[in-house]
Amino acid sequence: MGVDFKYIIVGRGMMGAAAARHLAKATDGVAVIGPDEPTDKQSHDGVFASHYDEGRITRTIDPDRDWALLANRSIARYAEIERESGISFYTPAGCLVVGPARDGSDGYVERTAAAASSLGVETGLLDDAGLKSRFPFFAFPGGSEGVHEATGAGHISPRNLVRAQSVAAEKAGASIVDDVVVAIRDEGGVVAVETSAGRSYRAEKVLLAAGGFSIAENLLPEPVDLSVYARTIAFYEVDDDAGSAFAGMPSLIFEGAGGSDHFYMLPPIRYPDGKLYMKIGGDPDDVPLGREPELRSWFKTDGRESVEHHLTRLILRTVPDLRPVSTSRGSCVVSFTPSGNPMIGYTSSPRIGVLTGGCGTAAKSSDEIGRLGAELLLEGRISEQGYATDFKPYFR
């Protein structure tokens, strides 16, 4: 039975677009299917993605060494992706991770510093006085300690990263299909892929990289074990004078005592409307989204007002001189796996694989995760390559 493509990637987000680029550089017959960003989310009836934004933190420093390694290898290829596509997406602003000072226990700061050291990443450790001196615009609780990664870290535009990966993949020979896949079936020797536009494609192998929407029905032989949660993000507009006053502000991740008040924050970033916004995220509780229609409905909202109030308290405590011109909020989702690592492997079908599970920290690492997905299709397996995890997928 004939095929239209050797490989089809279903999902054109950060992981899927990266997998398509790596595949297309290694072989021909590659297609990636996924929709463009909707122009009006309120009237949009299709699927969404969480990369419709201008700011995601990127850094190697992470308390989990595997996640640190995924990020480190991705960051090392940022310049290559920008060169191949002609699209810039990376701002090297540095990153600061702050938590309770080390006390000899296996705490957040201790594990973050150890993971960076094991990968040979240069970082600085700052106590209360050091944090105040180096970053006078921040205020942290007494007894805090920070790990600062000054180079090779900062923030990326996820929108531009996906654009860059897609352009580079297309230049390497991949076909980009602006459509939504509604069904994937192993037909005994080939895989059939059907779209909402009524089109059908056949491939030797298919890799599902649909983020939270990987839980949709009819996409896999068995449901993937993925926990998807609603997330609210808040934006604080600052004028250009404030933007200048906050020059030198790094991306920030804060972990309070006992894991309380965990949040991430980005420095002022210019958005498509021409305005500067600081962004903060870190829901104090979880809202599970168990079915695909719930995801579509959630993405049409602007998130939860209660979470915005929580985040406002945190950002005003952390940046006391912040005087926002306006405030707003938005919605996205995070997808967690049983292992806490991405799931990259085959289903019960040897021709249908899955690449999903960002665990709230995958944007920075998406190129390496995509590369591993490409390796899965090309080689039939992922070699160890220094990771402690095997990226095993789980199914319900």
HELIX and SHEET records of a PDB file:
HELIX    1   1 MET A   14  ALA A   26  1                                  13    
HELIX    2   2 ARG A   65  ILE A   75  1                                  11    
HELIX    3   3 TYR A   78  SER A   85  1                                   8    
HELIX    4   4 TYR A  108  SER A  118  1                                  11    
HELIX    5   5 ASP A  128  ARG A  134  1                                   7    
HELIX    6   6 PRO A  158  LYS A  171  1                                  14    
HELIX    7   7 GLY A  211  ILE A  215  5                                   5    
HELIX    8   8 ASP A  240  ALA A  245  1                                   6    
HELIX    9   9 ALA A  257  GLY A  259  5                                   3    
HELIX   10  10 GLU A  292  PHE A  299  1                                   8    
HELIX   11  11 GLU A  305  THR A  318  1                                  14    
HELIX   12  12 SER A  366  GLU A  379  1                                  14    
SHEET    1   A 6 SER A 175  VAL A 177  0                                        
SHEET    2   A 6 VAL A  30  ILE A  33  1                                        
SHEET    3   A 6 PHE A   5  VAL A  10  1                                        
SHEET    4   A 6 SER A 200  LEU A 208  1                                        
SHEET    5   A 6 VAL A 191  THR A 195 -1                                        
SHEET    6   A 6 VAL A 181  ASP A 186 -1                                        
SHEET    1   B 6 SER A 175  VAL A 177  0                                        
SHEET    2   B 6 VAL A  30  ILE A  33  1                                        
SHEET    3   B 6 PHE A   5  VAL A  10  1                                        
SHEET    4   B 6 SER A 200  LEU A 208  1                                        
SHEET    5   B 6 ILE A 352  THR A 356  1                                        
SHEET    6   B 6 MET A 343  TYR A 346 -1                                        
SHEET    1   C 3 ARG A  56  THR A  58  0                                        
SHEET    2   C 3 GLY A 154  ILE A 156 -1                                        
SHEET    3   C 3 TYR A  90  THR A  91 -1                                        
SHEET    1   D 8 GLY A 124  LEU A 126  0                                        
SHEET    2   D 8 SER A 144  GLU A 149 -1                                        
SHEET    3   D 8 CYS A  95  PRO A 100 -1                                        
SHEET    4   D 8 SER A 251  PHE A 254  1                                        
SHEET    5   D 8 PHE A 263  ARG A 270 -1                                        
SHEET    6   D 8 LEU A 276  GLY A 281 -1                                        
SHEET    7   D 8 SER A 227  VAL A 238 -1                                        
SHEET    8   D 8 VAL A 287  PRO A 288 -1                                        
SHEET    1   E 8 GLY A 124  LEU A 126  0                                        
SHEET    2   E 8 SER A 144  GLU A 149 -1                                        
SHEET    3   E 8 CYS A  95  PRO A 100 -1                                        
SHEET    4   E 8 SER A 251  PHE A 254  1                                        
SHEET    5   E 8 PHE A 263  ARG A 270 -1                                        
SHEET    6   E 8 LEU A 276  GLY A 281 -1                                        
SHEET    7   E 8 SER A 227  VAL A 238 -1                                        
SHEET    8   E 8 SER A 326  PHE A 336 -1                                        
END                                                                             
